[in-house]
């Protein structure tokens, strides 16, 4: 039986807690979409709706990004320097 190794889009950081930069193309695509939507949201929301709506939009985008990192990233745990 062939075993498939799970490949994470966002590997864990070497030190500390959390995800590092993406190593898979899917993770890089997620970050590219995030930044594209954030920049286009600045042009769409700031002139017409103001800062509060833009910050709410960024908070929603960031929550979605964190959810993707949680689902497709390596499980978070504290990592020490000497591991």
PDB file of N, CA, C and O in Angstrom:
ATOM      1  N   UNK A   1       0.835  -1.174   0.000  1.00  0.00           N
ATOM      2  CA  UNK A   1       0.000   0.000   0.000  1.00  0.00           C
ATOM      3  C   UNK A   1       0.887   1.248   0.000  1.00  0.00           C
ATOM      4  O   UNK A   1       1.813   1.371   0.802  1.00  0.00           O
ATOM      5  N   UNK A   2       0.592   2.134  -0.886  1.00  0.00           N
ATOM      6  CA  UNK A   2       1.376   3.361  -1.016  1.00  0.00           C
ATOM      7  C   UNK A   2       0.894   4.400   0.003  1.00  0.00           C
ATOM      8  O   UNK A   2      -0.305   4.643   0.144  1.00  0.00           O
ATOM      9  N   UNK A   3       1.844   5.000   0.701  1.00  0.00           N
ATOM     10  CA  UNK A   3       1.482   6.047   1.659  1.00  0.00           C
ATOM     11  C   UNK A   3       1.797   7.400   1.047  1.00  0.00           C
ATOM     12  O   UNK A   3       2.853   7.606   0.450  1.00  0.00           O
ATOM     13  N   UNK A   4       0.869   8.300   1.208  1.00  0.00           N
ATOM     14  CA  UNK A   4       1.070   9.662   0.691  1.00  0.00           C
ATOM     15  C   UNK A   4       1.480  10.560   1.826  1.00  0.00           C
ATOM     16  O   UNK A   4       0.783  10.662   2.836  1.00  0.00           O
ATOM     17  N   UNK A   5       2.599  11.206   1.663  1.00  0.00           N
ATOM     18  CA  UNK A   5       3.059  12.157   2.664  1.00  0.00           C
ATOM     19  C   UNK A   5       2.248  13.439   2.524  1.00  0.00           C
ATOM     20  O   UNK A   5       2.054  13.951   1.421  1.00  0.00           O
ATOM     21  N   UNK A   6       1.782  13.942   3.645  1.00  0.00           N
ATOM     22  CA  UNK A   6       0.999  15.175   3.602  1.00  0.00           C
ATOM     23  C   UNK A   6       1.945  16.357   3.426  1.00  0.00           C
ATOM     24  O   UNK A   6       2.906  16.521   4.178  1.00  0.00           O
ATOM     25  N   UNK A   7       1.658  17.159   2.439  1.00  0.00           N
ATOM     26  CA  UNK A   7       2.479  18.340   2.199  1.00  0.00           C
ATOM     27  C   UNK A   7       1.701  19.568   2.661  1.00  0.00           C
ATOM     28  O   UNK A   7       0.580  19.822   2.220  1.00  0.00           O
ATOM     29  N   UNK A   8       2.317  20.306   3.545  1.00  0.00           N
ATOM     30  CA  UNK A   8       1.687  21.500   4.088  1.00  0.00           C
ATOM     31  C   UNK A   8       1.948  22.691   3.178  1.00  0.00           C
ATOM     32  O   UNK A   8       3.035  22.840   2.620  1.00  0.00           O
ATOM     33  N   UNK A   9       0.926  23.540   3.039  1.00  0.00           N
ATOM     34  CA  UNK A   9       1.098  24.764   2.273  1.00  0.00           C
ATOM     35  C   UNK A   9       1.907  25.773   3.071  1.00  0.00           C
ATOM     36  O   UNK A   9       2.688  26.543   2.512  1.00  0.00           O
ATOM     37  N   UNK A  10       1.712  25.760   4.381  1.00  0.00           N
ATOM     38  CA  UNK A  10       2.393  26.691   5.284  1.00  0.00           C
ATOM     39  C   UNK A  10       3.090  25.886   6.372  1.00  0.00           C
ATOM     40  O   UNK A  10       2.427  25.437   7.307  1.00  0.00           O
ATOM     41  N   UNK A  11       4.410  25.687   6.286  1.00  0.00           N
ATOM     42  CA  UNK A  11       5.102  24.931   7.325  1.00  0.00           C
ATOM     43  C   UNK A  11       5.232  25.766   8.604  1.00  0.00           C
ATOM     44  O   UNK A  11       5.098  26.990   8.587  1.00  0.00           O
ATOM     45  N   UNK A  12       5.494  25.074   9.699  1.00  0.00           N
ATOM     46  CA  UNK A  12       5.664  25.761  10.972  1.00  0.00           C
ATOM     47  C   UNK A  12       6.976  26.542  10.986  1.00  0.00           C
ATOM     48  O   UNK A  12       7.935  26.196  10.295  1.00  0.00           O
ATOM     49  N   UNK A  13       6.992  27.584  11.775  1.00  0.00           N
ATOM     50  CA  UNK A  13       8.222  28.353  11.943  1.00  0.00           C
ATOM     51  C   UNK A  13       9.255  27.511  12.688  1.00  0.00           C
ATOM     52  O   UNK A  13       8.894  26.617  13.454  1.00  0.00           O
ATOM     53  N   UNK A  14      10.511  27.786  12.469  1.00  0.00           N
ATOM     54  CA  UNK A  14      11.565  27.041  13.157  1.00  0.00           C
ATOM     55  C   UNK A  14      11.597  27.346  14.642  1.00  0.00           C
ATOM     56  O   UNK A  14      11.834  26.456  15.459  1.00  0.00           O
ATOM     57  N   UNK A  15      11.360  28.595  14.993  1.00  0.00           N
ATOM     58  CA  UNK A  15      11.361  29.028  16.389  1.00  0.00           C
ATOM     59  C   UNK A  15      10.072  29.759  16.672  1.00  0.00           C
ATOM     60  O   UNK A  15       9.589  30.527  15.839  1.00  0.00           O
ATOM     61  N   UNK A  16       9.513  29.524  17.843  1.00  0.00           N
ATOM     62  CA  UNK A  16       8.297  30.225  18.212  1.00  0.00           C
ATOM     63  C   UNK A  16       7.058  29.435  17.845  1.00  0.00           C
ATOM     64  O   UNK A  16       7.095  28.213  17.699  1.00  0.00           O
ATOM     65  N   UNK A  17       5.957  30.162  17.699  1.00  0.00           N
ATOM     66  CA  UNK A  17       4.664  29.533  17.429  1.00  0.00           C
ATOM     67  C   UNK A  17       4.078  30.130  16.169  1.00  0.00           C
ATOM     68  O   UNK A  17       4.143  31.343  15.974  1.00  0.00           O
ATOM     69  N   UNK A  18       3.513  29.311  15.316  1.00  0.00           N
ATOM     70  CA  UNK A  18       2.830  29.822  14.137  1.00  0.00           C
ATOM     71  C   UNK A  18       3.374  29.269  12.843  1.00  0.00           C
ATOM     72  O   UNK A  18       4.251  28.406  12.826  1.00  0.00           O
ATOM     73  N   UNK A  19       2.829  29.788  11.758  1.00  0.00           N
ATOM     74  CA  UNK A  19       3.205  29.361  10.408  1.00  0.00           C
ATOM     75  C   UNK A  19       4.278  30.266   9.832  1.00  0.00           C
ATOM     76  O   UNK A  19       4.348  31.457  10.136  1.00  0.00           O
ATOM     77  N   UNK A  20       5.108  29.669   8.995  1.00  0.00           N
ATOM     78  CA  UNK A  20       6.097  30.444   8.272  1.00  0.00           C
ATOM     79  C   UNK A  20       5.592  30.812   6.893  1.00  0.00           C
ATOM     80  O   UNK A  20       4.398  30.719   6.609  1.00  0.00           O
ATOM     81  N   UNK A  21       6.492  31.221   6.057  1.00  0.00           N
ATOM     82  CA  UNK A  21       6.137  31.559   4.684  1.00  0.00           C
ATOM     83  C   UNK A  21       5.765  30.295   3.913  1.00  0.00           C
ATOM     84  O   UNK A  21       6.265  29.215   4.226  1.00  0.00           O
ATOM     85  N   UNK A  22       4.897  30.413   2.913  1.00  0.00           N
ATOM     86  CA  UNK A  22       4.453  29.220   2.190  1.00  0.00           C
ATOM     87  C   UNK A  22       5.577  28.592   1.382  1.00  0.00           C
ATOM     88  O   UNK A  22       6.468  29.276   0.878  1.00  0.00           O
ATOM     89  N   UNK A  23       5.510  27.263   1.273  1.00  0.00           N
ATOM     90  CA  UNK A  23       6.478  26.531   0.453  1.00  0.00           C
ATOM     91  C   UNK A  23       5.801  25.881  -0.753  1.00  0.00           C
ATOM     92  O   UNK A  23       6.474  25.556  -1.731  1.00  0.00           O
ATOM     93  N   UNK A  24       4.509  25.690  -0.700  1.00  0.00           N
ATOM     94  CA  UNK A  24       3.766  25.096  -1.820  1.00  0.00           C
ATOM     95  C   UNK A  24       3.182  26.208  -2.694  1.00  0.00           C
ATOM     96  O   UNK A  24       2.965  27.328  -2.231  1.00  0.00           O
ATOM     97  N   UNK A  25       2.937  25.889  -3.934  1.00  0.00           N
ATOM     98  CA  UNK A  25       2.390  26.902  -4.846  1.00  0.00           C
ATOM     99  C   UNK A  25       1.006  27.346  -4.396  1.00  0.00           C
ATOM    100  O   UNK A  25       0.622  28.494  -4.620  1.00  0.00           O
ATOM    101  N   UNK A  26       0.255  26.451  -3.766  1.00  0.00           N
ATOM    102  CA  UNK A  26      -1.082  26.808  -3.308  1.00  0.00           C
ATOM    103  C   UNK A  26      -1.021  27.883  -2.218  1.00  0.00           C
ATOM    104  O   UNK A  26      -1.832  28.809  -2.207  1.00  0.00           O
ATOM    105  N   UNK A  27      -0.068  27.756  -1.315  1.00  0.00           N
ATOM    106  CA  UNK A  27       0.098  28.754  -0.274  1.00  0.00           C
ATOM    107  C   UNK A  27       0.530  30.101  -0.831  1.00  0.00           C
ATOM    108  O   UNK A  27       0.085  31.152  -0.371  1.00  0.00           O
ATOM    109  N   UNK A  28       1.402  30.051  -1.825  1.00  0.00           N
ATOM    110  CA  UNK A  28       1.829  31.299  -2.465  1.00  0.00           C
ATOM    111  C   UNK A  28       0.662  31.951  -3.195  1.00  0.00           C
ATOM    112  O   UNK A  28       0.543  33.176  -3.208  1.00  0.00           O
ATOM    113  N   UNK A  29      -0.196  31.140  -3.802  1.00  0.00           N
ATOM    114  CA  UNK A  29      -1.376  31.678  -4.482  1.00  0.00           C
ATOM    115  C   UNK A  29      -2.344  32.303  -3.479  1.00  0.00           C
ATOM    116  O   UNK A  29      -2.934  33.348  -3.753  1.00  0.00           O
ATOM    117  N   UNK A  30      -2.508  31.667  -2.323  1.00  0.00           N
ATOM    118  CA  UNK A  30      -3.383  32.221  -1.283  1.00  0.00           C
ATOM    119  C   UNK A  30      -2.862  33.580  -0.828  1.00  0.00           C
ATOM    120  O   UNK A  30      -3.642  34.523  -0.696  1.00  0.00           O
ATOM    121  N   UNK A  31      -1.558  33.696  -0.588  1.00  0.00           N
ATOM    122  CA  UNK A  31      -0.992  34.982  -0.183  1.00  0.00           C
ATOM    123  C   UNK A  31      -1.117  36.034  -1.279  1.00  0.00           C
ATOM    124  O   UNK A  31      -1.382  37.201  -0.991  1.00  0.00           O
ATOM    125  N   UNK A  32      -0.929  35.632  -2.532  1.00  0.00           N
ATOM    126  CA  UNK A  32      -1.071  36.578  -3.642  1.00  0.00           C
ATOM    127  C   UNK A  32      -2.501  37.095  -3.740  1.00  0.00           C
ATOM    128  O   UNK A  32      -2.715  38.287  -3.965  1.00  0.00           O
ATOM    129  N   UNK A  33      -3.476  36.214  -3.574  1.00  0.00           N
ATOM    130  CA  UNK A  33      -4.887  36.632  -3.602  1.00  0.00           C
ATOM    131  C   UNK A  33      -5.177  37.555  -2.427  1.00  0.00           C
ATOM    132  O   UNK A  33      -5.873  38.558  -2.585  1.00  0.00           O
ATOM    133  N   UNK A  34      -4.651  37.228  -1.251  1.00  0.00           N
ATOM    134  CA  UNK A  34      -4.863  38.065  -0.067  1.00  0.00           C
ATOM    135  C   UNK A  34      -4.360  39.496  -0.311  1.00  0.00           C
ATOM    136  O   UNK A  34      -5.085  40.464  -0.084  1.00  0.00           O
ATOM    137  N   UNK A  35      -3.120  39.613  -0.773  1.00  0.00           N
ATOM    138  CA  UNK A  35      -2.559  40.951  -0.992  1.00  0.00           C
ATOM    139  C   UNK A  35      -3.255  41.686  -2.133  1.00  0.00           C
ATOM    140  O   UNK A  35      -3.435  42.902  -2.070  1.00  0.00           O
ATOM    141  N   UNK A  36      -3.647  40.954  -3.176  1.00  0.00           N
ATOM    142  CA  UNK A  36      -4.372  41.582  -4.280  1.00  0.00           C
ATOM    143  C   UNK A  36      -5.712  42.135  -3.810  1.00  0.00           C
ATOM    144  O   UNK A  36      -6.080  43.257  -4.157  1.00  0.00           O
ATOM    145  N   UNK A  37      -6.441  41.349  -3.019  1.00  0.00           N
ATOM    146  CA  UNK A  37      -7.723  41.817  -2.494  1.00  0.00           C
ATOM    147  C   UNK A  37      -7.547  42.971  -1.506  1.00  0.00           C
ATOM    148  O   UNK A  37      -8.372  43.884  -1.466  1.00  0.00           O
ATOM    149  N   UNK A  38      -6.485  42.933  -0.715  1.00  0.00           N
ATOM    150  CA  UNK A  38      -6.245  44.011   0.243  1.00  0.00           C
ATOM    151  C   UNK A  38      -5.936  45.323  -0.474  1.00  0.00           C
ATOM    152  O   UNK A  38      -6.458  46.374  -0.101  1.00  0.00           O
ATOM    153  N   UNK A  39      -5.098  45.265  -1.493  1.00  0.00           N
ATOM    154  CA  UNK A  39      -4.739  46.487  -2.229  1.00  0.00           C
ATOM    155  C   UNK A  39      -5.933  47.012  -3.023  1.00  0.00           C
ATOM    156  O   UNK A  39      -6.191  48.216  -3.045  1.00  0.00           O
ATOM    157  N   UNK A  40      -6.656  46.106  -3.672  1.00  0.00           N
ATOM    158  CA  UNK A  40      -7.824  46.573  -4.424  1.00  0.00           C
ATOM    159  C   UNK A  40      -8.911  47.084  -3.479  1.00  0.00           C
ATOM    160  O   UNK A  40      -9.658  47.996  -3.835  1.00  0.00           O
ATOM    161  N   UNK A  41      -9.005  46.515  -2.295  1.00  0.00           N
ATOM    162  CA  UNK A  41      -9.950  47.009  -1.293  1.00  0.00           C
ATOM    163  C   UNK A  41      -9.607  48.404  -0.821  1.00  0.00           C
ATOM    164  O   UNK A  41     -10.500  49.189  -0.502  1.00  0.00           O
ATOM    165  N   UNK A  42      -8.323  48.725  -0.772  1.00  0.00           N
ATOM    166  CA  UNK A  42      -7.912  50.082  -0.393  1.00  0.00           C
ATOM    167  C   UNK A  42      -8.410  51.098  -1.413  1.00  0.00           C
ATOM    168  O   UNK A  42      -8.876  52.181  -1.057  1.00  0.00           O
ATOM    169  N   UNK A  43      -8.306  50.735  -2.670  1.00  0.00           N
ATOM    170  CA  UNK A  43      -8.787  51.646  -3.708  1.00  0.00           C
ATOM    171  C   UNK A  43     -10.314  51.727  -3.756  1.00  0.00           C
ATOM    172  O   UNK A  43     -10.875  52.758  -4.127  1.00  0.00           O
ATOM    173  N   UNK A  44     -10.977  50.636  -3.378  1.00  0.00           N
ATOM    174  CA  UNK A  44     -12.437  50.616  -3.439  1.00  0.00           C
ATOM    175  C   UNK A  44     -13.090  51.213  -2.196  1.00  0.00           C
ATOM    176  O   UNK A  44     -14.070  51.950  -2.308  1.00  0.00           O
ATOM    177  N   UNK A  45     -12.562  50.905  -1.020  1.00  0.00           N
ATOM    178  CA  UNK A  45     -13.222  51.316   0.211  1.00  0.00           C
ATOM    179  C   UNK A  45     -12.803  52.682   0.730  1.00  0.00           C
ATOM    180  O   UNK A  45     -13.650  53.459   1.172  1.00  0.00           O
ATOM    181  N   UNK A  46     -11.515  52.986   0.684  1.00  0.00           N
ATOM    182  CA  UNK A  46     -11.048  54.228   1.317  1.00  0.00           C
ATOM    183  C   UNK A  46     -11.650  55.491   0.718  1.00  0.00           C
ATOM    184  O   UNK A  46     -12.073  56.356   1.485  1.00  0.00           O
ATOM    185  N   UNK A  47     -11.720  55.658  -0.608  1.00  0.00           N
ATOM    186  CA  UNK A  47     -12.279  56.907  -1.125  1.00  0.00           C
ATOM    187  C   UNK A  47     -13.785  57.056  -0.891  1.00  0.00           C
ATOM    188  O   UNK A  47     -14.280  58.172  -0.730  1.00  0.00           O
ATOM    189  N   UNK A  48     -14.509  55.941  -0.871  1.00  0.00           N
ATOM    190  CA  UNK A  48     -15.967  56.053  -0.809  1.00  0.00           C
ATOM    191  C   UNK A  48     -16.562  55.732   0.556  1.00  0.00           C
ATOM    192  O   UNK A  48     -17.538  56.362   0.962  1.00  0.00           O
ATOM    193  N   UNK A  49     -15.994  54.762   1.274  1.00  0.00           N
ATOM    194  CA  UNK A  49     -16.599  54.299   2.518  1.00  0.00           C
ATOM    195  C   UNK A  49     -15.852  54.726   3.770  1.00  0.00           C
ATOM    196  O   UNK A  49     -16.456  54.783   4.841  1.00  0.00           O
ATOM    197  N   UNK A  50     -14.595  55.021   3.682  1.00  0.00           N
ATOM    198  CA  UNK A  50     -13.837  55.467   4.836  1.00  0.00           C
ATOM    199  C   UNK A  50     -12.992  54.368   5.469  1.00  0.00           C
ATOM    200  O   UNK A  50     -12.990  53.216   5.034  1.00  0.00           O
ATOM    201  N   UNK A  51     -12.276  54.775   6.514  1.00  0.00           N
ATOM    202  CA  UNK A  51     -11.301  53.887   7.150  1.00  0.00           C
ATOM    203  C   UNK A  51     -11.955  52.742   7.914  1.00  0.00           C
ATOM    204  O   UNK A  51     -11.431  51.628   7.903  1.00  0.00           O
ATOM    205  N   UNK A  52     -13.067  52.978   8.567  1.00  0.00           N
ATOM    206  CA  UNK A  52     -13.695  51.937   9.388  1.00  0.00           C
ATOM    207  C   UNK A  52     -14.140  50.753   8.538  1.00  0.00           C
ATOM    208  O   UNK A  52     -13.922  49.602   8.916  1.00  0.00           O
ATOM    209  N   UNK A  53     -14.750  51.021   7.417  1.00  0.00           N
ATOM    210  CA  UNK A  53     -15.181  49.935   6.536  1.00  0.00           C
ATOM    211  C   UNK A  53     -13.980  49.198   5.946  1.00  0.00           C
ATOM    212  O   UNK A  53     -14.009  47.977   5.791  1.00  0.00           O
ATOM    213  N   UNK A  54     -12.932  49.940   5.619  1.00  0.00           N
ATOM    214  CA  UNK A  54     -11.730  49.304   5.091  1.00  0.00           C
ATOM    215  C   UNK A  54     -11.097  48.400   6.142  1.00  0.00           C
ATOM    216  O   UNK A  54     -10.667  47.292   5.823  1.00  0.00           O
ATOM    217  N   UNK A  55     -11.034  48.854   7.379  1.00  0.00           N
ATOM    218  CA  UNK A  55     -10.457  48.020   8.441  1.00  0.00           C
ATOM    219  C   UNK A  55     -11.305  46.773   8.694  1.00  0.00           C
ATOM    220  O   UNK A  55     -10.756  45.708   8.976  1.00  0.00           O
ATOM    221  N   UNK A  56     -12.611  46.885   8.602  1.00  0.00           N
ATOM    222  CA  UNK A  56     -13.477  45.717   8.738  1.00  0.00           C
ATOM    223  C   UNK A  56     -13.228  44.733   7.593  1.00  0.00           C
ATOM    224  O   UNK A  56     -13.209  43.520   7.805  1.00  0.00           O
ATOM    225  N   UNK A  57     -13.040  45.253   6.397  1.00  0.00           N
ATOM    226  CA  UNK A  57     -12.742  44.420   5.228  1.00  0.00           C
ATOM    227  C   UNK A  57     -11.411  43.683   5.407  1.00  0.00           C
ATOM    228  O   UNK A  57     -11.314  42.491   5.116  1.00  0.00           O
ATOM    229  N   UNK A  58     -10.393  44.396   5.883  1.00  0.00           N
ATOM    230  CA  UNK A  58      -9.086  43.784   6.113  1.00  0.00           C
ATOM    231  C   UNK A  58      -9.170  42.734   7.220  1.00  0.00           C
ATOM    232  O   UNK A  58      -8.536  41.682   7.129  1.00  0.00           O
ATOM    233  N   UNK A  59      -9.952  43.018   8.266  1.00  0.00           N
ATOM    234  CA  UNK A  59     -10.122  42.044   9.345  1.00  0.00           C
ATOM    235  C   UNK A  59     -10.774  40.764   8.820  1.00  0.00           C
ATOM    236  O   UNK A  59     -10.376  39.666   9.208  1.00  0.00           O
ATOM    237  N   UNK A  60     -11.766  40.895   7.947  1.00  0.00           N
ATOM    238  CA  UNK A  60     -12.410  39.727   7.355  1.00  0.00           C
ATOM    239  C   UNK A  60     -11.434  38.942   6.477  1.00  0.00           C
ATOM    240  O   UNK A  60     -11.369  37.715   6.560  1.00  0.00           O
ATOM    241  N   UNK A  61     -10.681  39.644   5.643  1.00  0.00           N
ATOM    242  CA  UNK A  61      -9.685  38.971   4.798  1.00  0.00           C
ATOM    243  C   UNK A  61      -8.653  38.241   5.647  1.00  0.00           C
ATOM    244  O   UNK A  61      -8.277  37.111   5.336  1.00  0.00           O
ATOM    245  N   UNK A  62      -8.196  38.881   6.710  1.00  0.00           N
ATOM    246  CA  UNK A  62      -7.184  38.281   7.578  1.00  0.00           C
ATOM    247  C   UNK A  62      -7.740  37.061   8.298  1.00  0.00           C
ATOM    248  O   UNK A  62      -7.031  36.068   8.461  1.00  0.00           O
ATOM    249  N   UNK A  63      -8.985  37.117   8.727  1.00  0.00           N
ATOM    250  CA  UNK A  63      -9.599  35.953   9.376  1.00  0.00           C
ATOM    251  C   UNK A  63      -9.678  34.776   8.407  1.00  0.00           C
ATOM    252  O   UNK A  63      -9.443  33.633   8.800  1.00  0.00           O
ATOM    253  N   UNK A  64     -10.004  35.047   7.158  1.00  0.00           N
ATOM    254  CA  UNK A  64     -10.051  33.986   6.155  1.00  0.00           C
ATOM    255  C   UNK A  64      -8.652  33.420   5.909  1.00  0.00           C
ATOM    256  O   UNK A  64      -8.486  32.205   5.801  1.00  0.00           O
ATOM    257  N   UNK A  65      -7.642  34.298   5.821  1.00  0.00           N
ATOM    258  CA  UNK A  65      -6.264  33.846   5.636  1.00  0.00           C
ATOM    259  C   UNK A  65      -5.811  32.982   6.806  1.00  0.00           C
ATOM    260  O   UNK A  65      -5.181  31.945   6.599  1.00  0.00           O
ATOM    261  N   UNK A  66      -6.122  33.392   8.029  1.00  0.00           N
ATOM    262  CA  UNK A  66      -5.742  32.598   9.203  1.00  0.00           C
ATOM    263  C   UNK A  66      -6.448  31.243   9.198  1.00  0.00           C
ATOM    264  O   UNK A  66      -5.862  30.239   9.605  1.00  0.00           O
ATOM    265  N   UNK A  67      -7.688  31.208   8.747  1.00  0.00           N
ATOM    266  CA  UNK A  67      -8.399  29.939   8.639  1.00  0.00           C
ATOM    267  C   UNK A  67      -7.741  28.997   7.646  1.00  0.00           C
ATOM    268  O   UNK A  67      -7.607  27.802   7.914  1.00  0.00           O
ATOM    269  N   UNK A  68      -7.331  29.526   6.505  1.00  0.00           N
ATOM    270  CA  UNK A  68      -6.641  28.698   5.509  1.00  0.00           C
ATOM    271  C   UNK A  68      -5.308  28.206   6.066  1.00  0.00           C
ATOM    272  O   UNK A  68      -4.939  27.047   5.871  1.00  0.00           O
ATOM    273  N   UNK A  69      -4.585  29.088   6.759  1.00  0.00           N
ATOM    274  CA  UNK A  69      -3.317  28.676   7.371  1.00  0.00           C
ATOM    275  C   UNK A  69      -3.541  27.590   8.411  1.00  0.00           C
ATOM    276  O   UNK A  69      -2.743  26.659   8.517  1.00  0.00           O
ATOM    277  N   UNK A  70      -4.608  27.696   9.169  1.00  0.00           N
ATOM    278  CA  UNK A  70      -4.918  26.702  10.197  1.00  0.00           C
ATOM    279  C   UNK A  70      -5.266  25.350   9.555  1.00  0.00           C
ATOM    280  O   UNK A  70      -4.834  24.302  10.034  1.00  0.00           O
ATOM    281  N   UNK A  71      -6.039  25.383   8.480  1.00  0.00           N
ATOM    282  CA  UNK A  71      -6.458  24.135   7.841  1.00  0.00           C
ATOM    283  C   UNK A  71      -5.358  23.488   7.003  1.00  0.00           C
ATOM    284  O   UNK A  71      -5.230  22.264   6.987  1.00  0.00           O
ATOM    285  N   UNK A  72      -4.572  24.295   6.316  1.00  0.00           N
ATOM    286  CA  UNK A  72      -3.595  23.761   5.370  1.00  0.00           C
ATOM    287  C   UNK A  72      -2.146  23.874   5.853  1.00  0.00           C
ATOM    288  O   UNK A  72      -1.214  23.518   5.132  1.00  0.00           O
ATOM    289  N   UNK A  73      -1.969  24.368   7.069  1.00  0.00           N
ATOM    290  CA  UNK A  73      -0.621  24.513   7.604  1.00  0.00           C
ATOM    291  C   UNK A  73      -0.267  23.391   8.556  1.00  0.00           C
ATOM    292  O   UNK A  73      -1.126  22.619   8.984  1.00  0.00           O
ATOM    293  N   UNK A  74       1.010  23.315   8.878  1.00  0.00           N
ATOM    294  CA  UNK A  74       1.484  22.351   9.856  1.00  0.00           C
ATOM    295  C   UNK A  74       0.874  22.680  11.217  1.00  0.00           C
ATOM    296  O   UNK A  74       0.751  23.856  11.559  1.00  0.00           O
ATOM    297  N   UNK A  75       0.489  21.674  11.999  1.00  0.00           N
ATOM    298  CA  UNK A  75      -0.139  21.968  13.295  1.00  0.00           C
ATOM    299  C   UNK A  75       0.757  22.844  14.166  1.00  0.00           C
ATOM    300  O   UNK A  75       1.946  22.563  14.317  1.00  0.00           O
ATOM    301  N   UNK A  76       0.188  23.904  14.738  1.00  0.00           N
ATOM    302  CA  UNK A  76       1.018  24.818  15.512  1.00  0.00           C
ATOM    303  C   UNK A  76       1.392  24.239  16.869  1.00  0.00           C
ATOM    304  O   UNK A  76       0.584  23.581  17.525  1.00  0.00           O
ATOM    305  N   UNK A  77       2.608  24.492  17.272  1.00  0.00           N
ATOM    306  CA  UNK A  77       3.095  24.197  18.614  1.00  0.00           C
ATOM    307  C   UNK A  77       4.330  25.050  18.830  1.00  0.00           C
ATOM    308  O   UNK A  77       4.930  25.549  17.878  1.00  0.00           O
ATOM    309  N   UNK A  78       4.698  25.210  20.077  1.00  0.00           N
ATOM    310  CA  UNK A  78       5.872  26.032  20.377  1.00  0.00           C
ATOM    311  C   UNK A  78       7.120  25.259  19.992  1.00  0.00           C
ATOM    312  O   UNK A  78       7.264  24.088  20.345  1.00  0.00           O
ATOM    313  N   UNK A  79       8.018  25.904  19.274  1.00  0.00           N
ATOM    314  CA  UNK A  79       9.278  25.294  18.869  1.00  0.00           C
ATOM    315  C   UNK A  79      10.429  26.100  19.451  1.00  0.00           C
ATOM    316  O   UNK A  79      10.471  27.326  19.356  1.00  0.00           O
ATOM    317  N   UNK A  80      11.350  25.380  20.049  1.00  0.00           N
ATOM    318  CA  UNK A  80      12.508  26.031  20.643  1.00  0.00           C
ATOM    319  C   UNK A  80      13.642  26.059  19.634  1.00  0.00           C
ATOM    320  O   UNK A  80      13.610  25.349  18.628  1.00  0.00           O
ATOM    321  N   UNK A  81      14.619  26.862  19.902  1.00  0.00           N
ATOM    322  CA  UNK A  81      15.729  27.042  18.980  1.00  0.00           C
ATOM    323  C   UNK A  81      16.548  25.764  18.795  1.00  0.00           C
ATOM    324  O   UNK A  81      17.064  25.530  17.702  1.00  0.00           O
ATOM    325  N   UNK A  82      16.679  24.948  19.812  1.00  0.00           N
ATOM    326  CA  UNK A  82      17.553  23.777  19.735  1.00  0.00           C
ATOM    327  C   UNK A  82      16.837  22.496  19.296  1.00  0.00           C
ATOM    328  O   UNK A  82      17.394  21.412  19.471  1.00  0.00           O
ATOM    329  N   UNK A  83      15.647  22.576  18.743  1.00  0.00           N
ATOM    330  CA  UNK A  83      14.947  21.368  18.268  1.00  0.00           C
ATOM    331  C   UNK A  83      15.476  20.937  16.938  1.00  0.00           C
ATOM    332  O   UNK A  83      15.011  19.943  16.381  1.00  0.00           O
TER     333      UNK A  83
END
